Amino acid sequence: MQSANLCIKCKGKGLCGLSKCPVMSRFYARRDTKPVKEYMGESPSVFVGSKNYPDVSGGPLLSRENDNPEHWVSGNYSIDDIVRIRSGTIRGNSGEKNLSGSIQEIALSSRPVDVEVAFVKPVRFDLRFDGVLAPVGLSGVVSDMSVIDNALVPRVVDRITSDTDLKANDAIAELYRGGTDLHYIQNLLSSGLLGVKRRIVPTRWSITAVDDTISGVLKKNISGYLPLEEIRVFNGCIHGNNMAVMLIPGDWRYEMTEIWEKSSLWSGSESATIVSDSEGKKRKQGYSPIAGAYYSARLAVLEYLESVRRSARVIAVRRVTGEYWAPLGTWVIREAARKAMKGNYMTPADLSEGINIISSLSGGDKWLPYSSLIPEIKTQKTLFDF
């Protein structure tokens, strides 16, 4: 068995040197789609890989089932349901020169469009996954593709994608304010439909970019709000990902800690492995060691603070249990945090009681020595304390 620390860093990228990730054996066991050389049916979204960037490859995702994570959450899909869908989803690959036209038609549409796709060879099982992306089971090189349906484009999407003078960050913010869901925005960005200097963006980058861009807008708003008047503790869980969040009166600070319990997805038989990261008022520099989960959970908390028009210091602890046997992507963490923030909250009398509650929700206080924000709050007084 590989080291849990290596597995948590790798998340299926092959750092161990093995030909097949042993953690994902159950995912492979669920493949039941026969290889095909042609496909006629729905394409709900697109996929662009990051390998060999900027010479990217990608194409349509081909599936007759909904691939929007927000739909999976509202439909109460199980991990097995999602794995079944994704293991049978085909990822069409083509060079960048052949990408833009057809995949932009797919990305523009708010509903799946019908396509006809021919492959150079029958599609093969080629599982790709990491800590950010939802896995896709099948892959094939596209030789020919036709979109045989008309895209349904909402007015706000049509207006913003047509504006070539609007910067990508501003376009993302306007789409979000206009009610466009995150999955839709990610597809538009990945397909090269947003910004002034437009280009195809790898899907895994677009996911984090959208989370981070919207968070930047919300943080700017929150900086002008009064602090919360009490400590609040929230808790929510989706697919073995438990999010415990404590909001402490004060200006914006954010800290997230991950606990991978024994027998969870990447920790195997070893004891819990913990990773932590934090930020202050300034924009975070560098990519978080927690990867996309950091940005997804942060967005959910910021959405809550925006909704109550308050600022706070945030302690977020993600506890990953053995129930989470397949990596589904960072949307799981965002939706678990959203579920937490939409639920009832506890109001501990002081910070010590809040820490105890977080610890009880997170399987113990093993996260506490990794926190840099808790000691700061205990030792530093601000204007909010007077």
VOVO-767527 format. One record per residue (C-alpha): y, x, z. Coordinates in pm, whole numbers, always signed. Layout:
<r><yy>Y</yy><xx>X</xx><zz>Z</zz></r>
...
END
This chain:
<r><yy>+0</yy><xx>+0</xx><zz>+0</zz></r>
<r><yy>+341</yy><xx>+134</xx><zz>-93</zz></r>
<r><yy>+610</yy><xx>+197</xx><zz>+164</zz></r>
<r><yy>+807</yy><xx>-117</xx><zz>+249</zz></r>
<r><yy>+1135</yy><xx>+76</xx><zz>+226</zz></r>
<r><yy>+1050</yy><xx>+179</xx><zz>-131</zz></r>
<r><yy>+946</yy><xx>-176</xx><zz>-221</zz></r>
<r><yy>+1269</yy><xx>-325</xx><zz>-89</zz></r>
<r><yy>+1474</yy><xx>-76</xx><zz>-294</zz></r>
<r><yy>+1254</yy><xx>-122</xx><zz>-601</zz></r>
<r><yy>+1200</yy><xx>-501</xx><zz>-612</zz></r>
<r><yy>+961</yy><xx>-466</xx><zz>-904</zz></r>
<r><yy>+1147</yy><xx>-204</xx><zz>-1108</zz></r>
<r><yy>+845</yy><xx>+31</xx><zz>-1106</zz></r>
<r><yy>+973</yy><xx>+307</xx><zz>-876</zz></r>
<r><yy>+622</yy><xx>+345</xx><zz>-729</zz></r>
<r><yy>+480</yy><xx>+448</xx><zz>-1067</zz></r>
<r><yy>+212</yy><xx>+180</xx><zz>-1074</zz></r>
<r><yy>+156</yy><xx>-5</xx><zz>-1402</zz></r>
<r><yy>+176</yy><xx>-346</xx><zz>-1232</zz></r>
<r><yy>+361</yy><xx>-438</xx><zz>-913</zz></r>
<r><yy>+93</yy><xx>-525</xx><zz>-652</zz></r>
<r><yy>+336</yy><xx>-756</xx><zz>-472</zz></r>
<r><yy>+346</yy><xx>-981</xx><zz>-779</zz></r>
<r><yy>-28</yy><xx>-1034</xx><zz>-831</zz></r>
<r><yy>-2</yy><xx>-1404</xx><zz>-745</zz></r>
<r><yy>+270</yy><xx>-1452</xx><zz>-1006</zz></r>
<r><yy>+46</yy><xx>-1303</xx><zz>-1274</zz></r>
<r><yy>-237</yy><xx>-1532</xx><zz>-1166</zz></r>
<r><yy>-28</yy><xx>-1837</xx><zz>-1259</zz></r>
<r><yy>+18</yy><xx>-1752</xx><zz>-1626</zz></r>
<r><yy>-140</yy><xx>-2026</xx><zz>-1830</zz></r>
<r><yy>+72</yy><xx>-2039</xx><zz>-2148</zz></r>
<r><yy>-108</yy><xx>-1947</xx><zz>-2469</zz></r>
<r><yy>+56</yy><xx>-1690</xx><zz>-2698</zz></r>
<r><yy>+245</yy><xx>-1853</xx><zz>-2985</zz></r>
<r><yy>+418</yy><xx>-1710</xx><zz>-3293</zz></r>
<r><yy>+654</yy><xx>-2005</xx><zz>-3339</zz></r>
<r><yy>+844</yy><xx>-2229</xx><zz>-3103</zz></r>
<r><yy>+1014</yy><xx>-2562</xx><zz>-3167</zz></r>
<r><yy>+1180</yy><xx>-2728</xx><zz>-2872</zz></r>
<r><yy>+1455</yy><xx>-2692</xx><zz>-2616</zz></r>
<r><yy>+1651</yy><xx>-2385</xx><zz>-2523</zz></r>
<r><yy>+1840</yy><xx>-2448</xx><zz>-2197</zz></r>
<r><yy>+2007</yy><xx>-2107</xx><zz>-2163</zz></r>
<r><yy>+2016</yy><xx>-1744</xx><zz>-2275</zz></r>
<r><yy>+1908</yy><xx>-1406</xx><zz>-2146</zz></r>
<r><yy>+2059</yy><xx>-1062</xx><zz>-2213</zz></r>
<r><yy>+1888</yy><xx>-750</xx><zz>-2080</zz></r>
<r><yy>+2067</yy><xx>-450</xx><zz>-1930</zz></r>
<r><yy>+1835</yy><xx>-178</xx><zz>-2060</zz></r>
<r><yy>+2004</yy><xx>+74</xx><zz>-2295</zz></r>
<r><yy>+2348</yy><xx>-82</xx><zz>-2235</zz></r>
<r><yy>+2574</yy><xx>-109</xx><zz>-2434</zz></r>
<r><yy>+2301</yy><xx>-141</xx><zz>-2700</zz></r>
<r><yy>+2169</yy><xx>-456</xx><zz>-2540</zz></r>
<r><yy>+1901</yy><xx>-696</xx><zz>-2656</zz></r>
<r><yy>+1844</yy><xx>-1056</xx><zz>-2563</zz></r>
<r><yy>+1825</yy><xx>-1405</xx><zz>-2699</zz></r>
<r><yy>+1737</yy><xx>-1763</xx><zz>-2610</zz></r>
<r><yy>+1534</yy><xx>-1870</xx><zz>-2311</zz></r>
<r><yy>+1282</yy><xx>-2120</xx><zz>-2441</zz></r>
<r><yy>+1156</yy><xx>-2388</xx><zz>-2206</zz></r>
<r><yy>+1118</yy><xx>-2763</xx><zz>-2210</zz></r>
<r><yy>+1209</yy><xx>-2782</xx><zz>-1842</zz></r>
<r><yy>+1541</yy><xx>-2749</xx><zz>-1663</zz></r>
<r><yy>+1620</yy><xx>-2390</xx><zz>-1570</zz></r>
<r><yy>+1934</yy><xx>-2450</xx><zz>-1362</zz></r>
<r><yy>+1874</yy><xx>-2340</xx><zz>-999</zz></r>
<r><yy>+2108</yy><xx>-2609</xx><zz>-868</zz></r>
<r><yy>+1876</yy><xx>-2865</xx><zz>-1033</zz></r>
<r><yy>+1574</yy><xx>-2701</xx><zz>-869</zz></r>
<r><yy>+1741</yy><xx>-2734</xx><zz>-528</zz></r>
<r><yy>+1848</yy><xx>-3097</xx><zz>-574</zz></r>
<r><yy>+1500</yy><xx>-3178</xx><zz>-708</zz></r>
<r><yy>+1336</yy><xx>-3011</xx><zz>-407</zz></r>
<r><yy>+1123</yy><xx>-2784</xx><zz>-627</zz></r>
<r><yy>+867</yy><xx>-2569</xx><zz>-445</zz></r>
<r><yy>+819</yy><xx>-2198</xx><zz>-514</zz></r>
<r><yy>+504</yy><xx>-2288</xx><zz>-705</zz></r>
<r><yy>+701</yy><xx>-2536</xx><zz>-918</zz></r>
<r><yy>+958</yy><xx>-2271</xx><zz>-1007</zz></r>
<r><yy>+697</yy><xx>-2003</xx><zz>-1074</zz></r>
<r><yy>+510</yy><xx>-2243</xx><zz>-1303</zz></r>
<r><yy>+829</yy><xx>-2309</xx><zz>-1501</zz></r>
<r><yy>+934</yy><xx>-1946</xx><zz>-1523</zz></r>
<r><yy>+591</yy><xx>-1803</xx><zz>-1601</zz></r>
<r><yy>+580</yy><xx>-2033</xx><zz>-1905</zz></r>
<r><yy>+938</yy><xx>-1961</xx><zz>-2015</zz></r>
<r><yy>+975</yy><xx>-1744</xx><zz>-2326</zz></r>
<r><yy>+1245</yy><xx>-1480</xx><zz>-2349</zz></r>
<r><yy>+1343</yy><xx>-1426</xx><zz>-2713</zz></r>
<r><yy>+1461</yy><xx>-1075</xx><zz>-2795</zz></r>
<r><yy>+1690</yy><xx>-961</xx><zz>-3072</zz></r>
<r><yy>+1947</yy><xx>-684</xx><zz>-3124</zz></r>
<r><yy>+2313</yy><xx>-739</xx><zz>-3036</zz></r>
<r><yy>+2417</yy><xx>-780</xx><zz>-3401</zz></r>
<r><yy>+2190</yy><xx>-1082</xx><zz>-3427</zz></r>
<r><yy>+2275</yy><xx>-1220</xx><zz>-3083</zz></r>
<r><yy>+2621</yy><xx>-1368</xx><zz>-3077</zz></r>
<r><yy>+2609</yy><xx>-1668</xx><zz>-3311</zz></r>
<r><yy>+2297</yy><xx>-1855</xx><zz>-3204</zz></r>
<r><yy>+2303</yy><xx>-1773</xx><zz>-2834</zz></r>
<r><yy>+2669</yy><xx>-1873</xx><zz>-2810</zz></r>
<r><yy>+2581</yy><xx>-2217</xx><zz>-2944</zz></r>
<r><yy>+2316</yy><xx>-2247</xx><zz>-2674</zz></r>
<r><yy>+2541</yy><xx>-2115</xx><zz>-2398</zz></r>
<r><yy>+2828</yy><xx>-2348</xx><zz>-2492</zz></r>
<r><yy>+2620</yy><xx>-2661</xx><zz>-2450</zz></r>
<r><yy>+2605</yy><xx>-2842</xx><zz>-2117</zz></r>
<r><yy>+2259</yy><xx>-2970</xx><zz>-2211</zz></r>
<r><yy>+1959</yy><xx>-2792</xx><zz>-2373</zz></r>
<r><yy>+1975</yy><xx>-2770</xx><zz>-2752</zz></r>
<r><yy>+1678</yy><xx>-2792</xx><zz>-2989</zz></r>
<r><yy>+1588</yy><xx>-2473</xx><zz>-3171</zz></r>
<r><yy>+1330</yy><xx>-2337</xx><zz>-3411</zz></r>
<r><yy>+1224</yy><xx>-1979</xx><zz>-3343</zz></r>
<r><yy>+981</yy><xx>-1754</xx><zz>-3527</zz></r>
<r><yy>+854</yy><xx>-1434</xx><zz>-3366</zz></r>
<r><yy>+747</yy><xx>-1108</xx><zz>-3528</zz></r>
<r><yy>+423</yy><xx>-1122</xx><zz>-3326</zz></r>
<r><yy>+278</yy><xx>-1380</xx><zz>-3086</zz></r>
<r><yy>+467</yy><xx>-1379</xx><zz>-2758</zz></r>
<r><yy>+309</yy><xx>-1180</xx><zz>-2478</zz></r>
<r><yy>+312</yy><xx>-1196</xx><zz>-2101</zz></r>
<r><yy>+582</yy><xx>-949</xx><zz>-2000</zz></r>
<r><yy>+705</yy><xx>-1027</xx><zz>-1652</zz></r>
<r><yy>+1051</yy><xx>-893</xx><zz>-1567</zz></r>
<r><yy>+1220</yy><xx>-946</xx><zz>-1233</zz></r>
<r><yy>+1440</yy><xx>-785</xx><zz>-972</zz></r>
<r><yy>+1645</yy><xx>-896</xx><zz>-676</zz></r>
<r><yy>+1904</yy><xx>-1075</xx><zz>-890</zz></r>
<r><yy>+1726</yy><xx>-1248</xx><zz>-1179</zz></r>
<r><yy>+1484</yy><xx>-1536</xx><zz>-1177</zz></r>
<r><yy>+1163</yy><xx>-1400</xx><zz>-1334</zz></r>
<r><yy>+1066</yy><xx>-1480</xx><zz>-1693</zz></r>
<r><yy>+700</yy><xx>-1458</xx><zz>-1788</zz></r>
<r><yy>+679</yy><xx>-1439</xx><zz>-2168</zz></r>
<r><yy>+859</yy><xx>-1230</xx><zz>-2426</zz></r>
<r><yy>+872</yy><xx>-1203</xx><zz>-2804</zz></r>
<r><yy>+1081</yy><xx>-1034</xx><zz>-3072</zz></r>
<r><yy>+1266</yy><xx>-1297</xx><zz>-3276</zz></r>
<r><yy>+1238</yy><xx>-1274</xx><zz>-3655</zz></r>
<r><yy>+1424</yy><xx>-1596</xx><zz>-3732</zz></r>
<r><yy>+1607</yy><xx>-1862</xx><zz>-3533</zz></r>
<r><yy>+1785</yy><xx>-2187</xx><zz>-3612</zz></r>
<r><yy>+1975</yy><xx>-2421</xx><zz>-3382</zz></r>
<r><yy>+1889</yy><xx>-2771</xx><zz>-3502</zz></r>
<r><yy>+2092</yy><xx>-2968</xx><zz>-3251</zz></r>
<r><yy>+2462</yy><xx>-3011</xx><zz>-3179</zz></r>
<r><yy>+2595</yy><xx>-2853</xx><zz>-2863</zz></r>
<r><yy>+2755</yy><xx>-3084</xx><zz>-2608</zz></r>
<r><yy>+3066</yy><xx>-2898</xx><zz>-2491</zz></r>
<r><yy>+3283</yy><xx>-3033</xx><zz>-2206</zz></r>
<r><yy>+3657</yy><xx>-3033</xx><zz>-2275</zz></r>
<r><yy>+3737</yy><xx>-2770</xx><zz>-2010</zz></r>
<r><yy>+3472</yy><xx>-2534</xx><zz>-2152</zz></r>
<r><yy>+3595</yy><xx>-2585</xx><zz>-2508</zz></r>
<r><yy>+3955</yy><xx>-2516</xx><zz>-2406</zz></r>
<r><yy>+3882</yy><xx>-2201</xx><zz>-2207</zz></r>
<r><yy>+3632</yy><xx>-2045</xx><zz>-2448</zz></r>
<r><yy>+3879</yy><xx>-2104</xx><zz>-2731</zz></r>
<r><yy>+4157</yy><xx>-1918</xx><zz>-2547</zz></r>
<r><yy>+4122</yy><xx>-1553</xx><zz>-2649</zz></r>
<r><yy>+4436</yy><xx>-1456</xx><zz>-2456</zz></r>
<r><yy>+4285</yy><xx>-1561</xx><zz>-2121</zz></r>
<r><yy>+4133</yy><xx>-1278</xx><zz>-1920</zz></r>
<r><yy>+3767</yy><xx>-1316</xx><zz>-1822</zz></r>
<r><yy>+3840</yy><xx>-1331</xx><zz>-1447</zz></r>
<r><yy>+4099</yy><xx>-1604</xx><zz>-1499</zz></r>
<r><yy>+3862</yy><xx>-1793</xx><zz>-1730</zz></r>
<r><yy>+3584</yy><xx>-1784</xx><zz>-1468</zz></r>
<r><yy>+3824</yy><xx>-1908</xx><zz>-1200</zz></r>
<r><yy>+3953</yy><xx>-2194</xx><zz>-1418</zz></r>
<r><yy>+3602</yy><xx>-2305</xx><zz>-1511</zz></r>
<r><yy>+3500</yy><xx>-2307</xx><zz>-1146</zz></r>
<r><yy>+3809</yy><xx>-2505</xx><zz>-1044</zz></r>
<r><yy>+3730</yy><xx>-2747</xx><zz>-1328</zz></r>
<r><yy>+3389</yy><xx>-2826</xx><zz>-1178</zz></r>
<r><yy>+3170</yy><xx>-2612</xx><zz>-1407</zz></r>
<r><yy>+2856</yy><xx>-2503</xx><zz>-1222</zz></r>
<r><yy>+2782</yy><xx>-2134</xx><zz>-1170</zz></r>
<r><yy>+2475</yy><xx>-2120</xx><zz>-1393</zz></r>
<r><yy>+2679</yy><xx>-2255</xx><zz>-1684</zz></r>
<r><yy>+2963</yy><xx>-2005</xx><zz>-1625</zz></r>
<r><yy>+2715</yy><xx>-1717</xx><zz>-1607</zz></r>
<r><yy>+2571</yy><xx>-1812</xx><zz>-1946</zz></r>
<r><yy>+2918</yy><xx>-1828</xx><zz>-2103</zz></r>
<r><yy>+3009</yy><xx>-1484</xx><zz>-1970</zz></r>
<r><yy>+2677</yy><xx>-1329</xx><zz>-2067</zz></r>
<r><yy>+2707</yy><xx>-1463</xx><zz>-2423</zz></r>
<r><yy>+3047</yy><xx>-1305</xx><zz>-2483</zz></r>
<r><yy>+3246</yy><xx>-1629</xx><zz>-2474</zz></r>
<r><yy>+3504</yy><xx>-1539</xx><zz>-2209</zz></r>
<r><yy>+3792</yy><xx>-1295</xx><zz>-2194</zz></r>
<r><yy>+4025</yy><xx>-1110</xx><zz>-2429</zz></r>
<r><yy>+3799</yy><xx>-826</xx><zz>-2540</zz></r>
<r><yy>+3477</yy><xx>-1021</xx><zz>-2567</zz></r>
<r><yy>+3135</yy><xx>-867</xx><zz>-2558</zz></r>
<r><yy>+2778</yy><xx>-954</xx><zz>-2465</zz></r>
<r><yy>+2715</yy><xx>-897</xx><zz>-2092</zz></r>
<r><yy>+2368</yy><xx>-842</xx><zz>-1938</zz></r>
<r><yy>+2257</yy><xx>-1152</xx><zz>-1749</zz></r>
<r><yy>+2201</yy><xx>-975</xx><zz>-1417</zz></r>
<r><yy>+2557</yy><xx>-837</xx><zz>-1433</zz></r>
<r><yy>+2708</yy><xx>-1174</xx><zz>-1521</zz></r>
<r><yy>+2541</yy><xx>-1340</xx><zz>-1220</zz></r>
<r><yy>+2700</yy><xx>-1100</xx><zz>-972</zz></r>
<r><yy>+3028</yy><xx>-1085</xx><zz>-1166</zz></r>
<r><yy>+3072</yy><xx>-1463</xx><zz>-1145</zz></r>
<r><yy>+2990</yy><xx>-1471</xx><zz>-771</zz></r>
<r><yy>+3227</yy><xx>-1181</xx><zz>-705</zz></r>
<r><yy>+3513</yy><xx>-1311</xx><zz>-921</zz></r>
<r><yy>+3515</yy><xx>-1656</xx><zz>-763</zz></r>
<r><yy>+3487</yy><xx>-1500</xx><zz>-417</zz></r>
<r><yy>+3797</yy><xx>-1293</xx><zz>-492</zz></r>
<r><yy>+3996</yy><xx>-1607</xx><zz>-570</zz></r>
<r><yy>+3875</yy><xx>-1783</xx><zz>-254</zz></r>
<r><yy>+3946</yy><xx>-1480</xx><zz>-33</zz></r>
<r><yy>+4304</yy><xx>-1473</xx><zz>-160</zz></r>
<r><yy>+4343</yy><xx>-1839</xx><zz>-67</zz></r>
<r><yy>+4183</yy><xx>-1794</xx><zz>+273</zz></r>
<r><yy>+4414</yy><xx>-1506</xx><zz>+362</zz></r>
<r><yy>+4694</yy><xx>-1761</xx><zz>+391</zz></r>
<r><yy>+4509</yy><xx>-2001</xx><zz>+621</zz></r>
<r><yy>+4511</yy><xx>-2021</xx><zz>+999</zz></r>
<r><yy>+4196</yy><xx>-1897</xx><zz>+1174</zz></r>
<r><yy>+3926</yy><xx>-2129</xx><zz>+1302</zz></r>
<r><yy>+3988</yy><xx>-2255</xx><zz>+1653</zz></r>
<r><yy>+3630</yy><xx>-2204</xx><zz>+1772</zz></r>
<r><yy>+3315</yy><xx>-2006</xx><zz>+1702</zz></r>
<r><yy>+3075</yy><xx>-2191</xx><zz>+1474</zz></r>
<r><yy>+2710</yy><xx>-2110</xx><zz>+1403</zz></r>
<r><yy>+2529</yy><xx>-2253</xx><zz>+1101</zz></r>
<r><yy>+2168</yy><xx>-2229</xx><zz>+988</zz></r>
<r><yy>+1978</yy><xx>-2322</xx><zz>+672</zz></r>
<r><yy>+1656</yy><xx>-2224</xx><zz>+497</zz></r>
<r><yy>+1519</yy><xx>-2244</xx><zz>+141</zz></r>
<r><yy>+1184</yy><xx>-2098</xx><zz>+29</zz></r>
<r><yy>+1141</yy><xx>-1874</xx><zz>+332</zz></r>
<r><yy>+1499</yy><xx>-1744</xx><zz>+319</zz></r>
<r><yy>+1668</yy><xx>-1835</xx><zz>+646</zz></r>
<r><yy>+2046</yy><xx>-1790</xx><zz>+662</zz></r>
<r><yy>+2211</yy><xx>-1781</xx><zz>+1003</zz></r>
<r><yy>+2590</yy><xx>-1762</xx><zz>+982</zz></r>
<r><yy>+2841</yy><xx>-1720</xx><zz>+1263</zz></r>
<r><yy>+3212</yy><xx>-1779</xx><zz>+1200</zz></r>
<r><yy>+3444</yy><xx>-1617</xx><zz>+1453</zz></r>
<r><yy>+3818</yy><xx>-1697</xx><zz>+1470</zz></r>
<r><yy>+4024</yy><xx>-1427</xx><zz>+1300</zz></r>
<r><yy>+4128</yy><xx>-1289</xx><zz>+964</zz></r>
<r><yy>+3869</yy><xx>-1234</xx><zz>+691</zz></r>
<r><yy>+3585</yy><xx>-993</xx><zz>+762</zz></r>
<r><yy>+3231</yy><xx>-1027</xx><zz>+632</zz></r>
<r><yy>+2905</yy><xx>-866</xx><zz>+729</zz></r>
<r><yy>+2558</yy><xx>-945</xx><zz>+602</zz></r>
<r><yy>+2227</yy><xx>-820</xx><zz>+736</zz></r>
<r><yy>+1885</yy><xx>-868</xx><zz>+575</zz></r>
<r><yy>+1564</yy><xx>-873</xx><zz>+777</zz></r>
<r><yy>+1242</yy><xx>-847</xx><zz>+576</zz></r>
<r><yy>+975</yy><xx>-958</xx><zz>+820</zz></r>
<r><yy>+622</yy><xx>-821</xx><zz>+832</zz></r>
<r><yy>+411</yy><xx>-977</xx><zz>+553</zz></r>
<r><yy>+719</yy><xx>-1096</xx><zz>+363</zz></r>
<r><yy>+755</yy><xx>-1029</xx><zz>-10</zz></r>
<r><yy>+860</yy><xx>-663</xx><zz>-13</zz></r>
<r><yy>+774</yy><xx>-548</xx><zz>+341</zz></r>
<r><yy>+396</yy><xx>-592</xx><zz>+317</zz></r>
<r><yy>+204</yy><xx>-505</xx><zz>+633</zz></r>
<r><yy>+483</yy><xx>-296</xx><zz>+783</zz></r>
<r><yy>+721</yy><xx>-409</xx><zz>+1054</zz></r>
<r><yy>+1055</yy><xx>-566</xx><zz>+973</zz></r>
<r><yy>+1290</yy><xx>-366</xx><zz>+751</zz></r>
<r><yy>+1665</yy><xx>-418</xx><zz>+792</zz></r>
<r><yy>+1955</yy><xx>-355</xx><zz>+553</zz></r>
<r><yy>+2321</yy><xx>-422</xx><zz>+637</zz></r>
<r><yy>+2660</yy><xx>-410</xx><zz>+463</zz></r>
<r><yy>+3015</yy><xx>-524</xx><zz>+542</zz></r>
<r><yy>+3372</yy><xx>-549</xx><zz>+416</zz></r>
<r><yy>+3725</yy><xx>-601</xx><zz>+543</zz></r>
<r><yy>+4033</yy><xx>-764</xx><zz>+396</zz></r>
<r><yy>+4047</yy><xx>-531</xx><zz>+97</zz></r>
<r><yy>+3830</yy><xx>-581</xx><zz>-209</zz></r>
<r><yy>+3484</yy><xx>-436</xx><zz>-157</zz></r>
<r><yy>+3431</yy><xx>-99</xx><zz>-324</zz></r>
<r><yy>+3100</yy><xx>-11</xx><zz>-487</zz></r>
<r><yy>+2785</yy><xx>-217</xx><zz>-526</zz></r>
<r><yy>+2626</yy><xx>-345</xx><zz>-205</zz></r>
<r><yy>+2292</yy><xx>-195</xx><zz>-96</zz></r>
<r><yy>+2185</yy><xx>-555</xx><zz>-37</zz></r>
<r><yy>+2244</yy><xx>-610</xx><zz>-411</zz></r>
<r><yy>+2327</yy><xx>-955</xx><zz>-551</zz></r>
<r><yy>+2226</yy><xx>-1138</xx><zz>-232</zz></r>
<r><yy>+2536</yy><xx>-1002</xx><zz>-58</zz></r>
<r><yy>+2771</yy><xx>-1161</xx><zz>-311</zz></r>
<r><yy>+2580</yy><xx>-1489</xx><zz>-337</zz></r>
<r><yy>+2578</yy><xx>-1553</xx><zz>+38</zz></r>
<r><yy>+2944</yy><xx>-1449</xx><zz>+67</zz></r>
<r><yy>+3045</yy><xx>-1704</xx><zz>-197</zz></r>
<r><yy>+2876</yy><xx>-1988</xx><zz>-8</zz></r>
<r><yy>+3059</yy><xx>-1897</xx><zz>+314</zz></r>
<r><yy>+3393</yy><xx>-1868</xx><zz>+134</zz></r>
<r><yy>+3341</yy><xx>-2210</xx><zz>-23</zz></r>
<r><yy>+3306</yy><xx>-2354</xx><zz>+326</zz></r>
<r><yy>+3617</yy><xx>-2179</xx><zz>+459</zz></r>
<r><yy>+3813</yy><xx>-2301</xx><zz>+159</zz></r>
<r><yy>+3692</yy><xx>-2657</xx><zz>+223</zz></r>
<r><yy>+3818</yy><xx>-2649</xx><zz>+587</zz></r>
<r><yy>+4123</yy><xx>-2436</xx><zz>+497</zz></r>
<r><yy>+4059</yy><xx>-2179</xx><zz>+769</zz></r>
<r><yy>+3995</yy><xx>-1803</xx><zz>+791</zz></r>
<r><yy>+3722</yy><xx>-1636</xx><zz>+995</zz></r>
<r><yy>+3518</yy><xx>-1327</xx><zz>+1059</zz></r>
<r><yy>+3166</yy><xx>-1377</xx><zz>+935</zz></r>
<r><yy>+2829</yy><xx>-1256</xx><zz>+1059</zz></r>
<r><yy>+2554</yy><xx>-1358</xx><zz>+812</zz></r>
<r><yy>+2188</yy><xx>-1276</xx><zz>+879</zz></r>
<r><yy>+1924</yy><xx>-1341</xx><zz>+614</zz></r>
<r><yy>+1570</yy><xx>-1349</xx><zz>+752</zz></r>
<r><yy>+1299</yy><xx>-1336</xx><zz>+485</zz></r>
<r><yy>+961</yy><xx>-1473</xx><zz>+594</zz></r>
<r><yy>+613</yy><xx>-1460</xx><zz>+442</zz></r>
<r><yy>+675</yy><xx>-1796</xx><zz>+275</zz></r>
<r><yy>+890</yy><xx>-1617</xx><zz>+15</zz></r>
<r><yy>+606</yy><xx>-1476</xx><zz>-196</zz></r>
<r><yy>+778</yy><xx>-1460</xx><zz>-537</zz></r>
<r><yy>+1125</yy><xx>-1317</xx><zz>-611</zz></r>
<r><yy>+1325</yy><xx>-1607</xx><zz>-753</zz></r>
<r><yy>+1670</yy><xx>-1449</xx><zz>-784</zz></r>
<r><yy>+1987</yy><xx>-1437</xx><zz>-578</zz></r>
<r><yy>+2053</yy><xx>-1808</xx><zz>-634</zz></r>
<r><yy>+1804</yy><xx>-1868</xx><zz>-350</zz></r>
<r><yy>+2026</yy><xx>-1686</xx><zz>-103</zz></r>
<r><yy>+2340</yy><xx>-1862</xx><zz>-224</zz></r>
<r><yy>+2176</yy><xx>-2204</xx><zz>-200</zz></r>
<r><yy>+2025</yy><xx>-2129</xx><zz>+142</zz></r>
<r><yy>+2372</yy><xx>-2029</xx><zz>+263</zz></r>
<r><yy>+2524</yy><xx>-2339</xx><zz>+104</zz></r>
<r><yy>+2263</yy><xx>-2553</xx><zz>+278</zz></r>
<r><yy>+2352</yy><xx>-2387</xx><zz>+608</zz></r>
<r><yy>+2726</yy><xx>-2438</xx><zz>+562</zz></r>
<r><yy>+2681</yy><xx>-2805</xx><zz>+470</zz></r>
<r><yy>+2479</yy><xx>-2880</xx><zz>+783</zz></r>
<r><yy>+2577</yy><xx>-2945</xx><zz>+1142</zz></r>
<r><yy>+2698</yy><xx>-2644</xx><zz>+1334</zz></r>
<r><yy>+2679</yy><xx>-2523</xx><zz>+1694</zz></r>
<r><yy>+2988</yy><xx>-2420</xx><zz>+1892</zz></r>
<r><yy>+2897</yy><xx>-2144</xx><zz>+2139</zz></r>
<r><yy>+3135</yy><xx>-2089</xx><zz>+2429</zz></r>
<r><yy>+3186</yy><xx>-1721</xx><zz>+2351</zz></r>
<r><yy>+3074</yy><xx>-1434</xx><zz>+2131</zz></r>
<r><yy>+2781</yy><xx>-1341</xx><zz>+2356</zz></r>
<r><yy>+2637</yy><xx>-1690</xx><zz>+2333</zz></r>
<r><yy>+2691</yy><xx>-1687</xx><zz>+1956</zz></r>
<r><yy>+2501</yy><xx>-1357</xx><zz>+1927</zz></r>
<r><yy>+2215</yy><xx>-1507</xx><zz>+2128</zz></r>
<r><yy>+2199</yy><xx>-1809</xx><zz>+1898</zz></r>
<r><yy>+2199</yy><xx>-1591</xx><zz>+1584</zz></r>
<r><yy>+1922</yy><xx>-1381</xx><zz>+1739</zz></r>
<r><yy>+1711</yy><xx>-1685</xx><zz>+1822</zz></r>
<r><yy>+1749</yy><xx>-1808</xx><zz>+1462</zz></r>
<r><yy>+1668</yy><xx>-1464</xx><zz>+1320</zz></r>
<r><yy>+1350</yy><xx>-1382</xx><zz>+1509</zz></r>
<r><yy>+1514</yy><xx>-1161</xx><zz>+1773</zz></r>
<r><yy>+1808</yy><xx>-926</xx><zz>+1814</zz></r>
<r><yy>+1673</yy><xx>-646</xx><zz>+1592</zz></r>
<r><yy>+1967</yy><xx>-707</xx><zz>+1356</zz></r>
<r><yy>+2227</yy><xx>-634</xx><zz>+1625</zz></r>
<r><yy>+2213</yy><xx>-249</xx><zz>+1626</zz></r>
<r><yy>+2288</yy><xx>-258</xx><zz>+1252</zz></r>
<r><yy>+2609</yy><xx>-457</xx><zz>+1299</zz></r>
<r><yy>+2941</yy><xx>-275</xx><zz>+1274</zz></r>
<r><yy>+3151</yy><xx>-591</xx><zz>+1294</zz></r>
<r><yy>+3027</yy><xx>-707</xx><zz>+1636</zz></r>
<r><yy>+3142</yy><xx>-385</xx><zz>+1813</zz></r>
<r><yy>+3475</yy><xx>-407</xx><zz>+1628</zz></r>
<r><yy>+3531</yy><xx>-764</xx><zz>+1745</zz></r>
<r><yy>+3436</yy><xx>-673</xx><zz>+2102</zz></r>
<r><yy>+3669</yy><xx>-374</xx><zz>+2125</zz></r>
<r><yy>+3967</yy><xx>-461</xx><zz>+1908</zz></r>
<r><yy>+4227</yy><xx>-724</xx><zz>+1986</zz></r>
<r><yy>+4434</yy><xx>-885</xx><zz>+1713</zz></r>
<r><yy>+4733</yy><xx>-1117</xx><zz>+1703</zz></r>
<r><yy>+4487</yy><xx>-1403</xx><zz>+1710</zz></r>
<r><yy>+4380</yy><xx>-1304</xx><zz>+2063</zz></r>
<r><yy>+4726</yy><xx>-1365</xx><zz>+2213</zz></r>
END
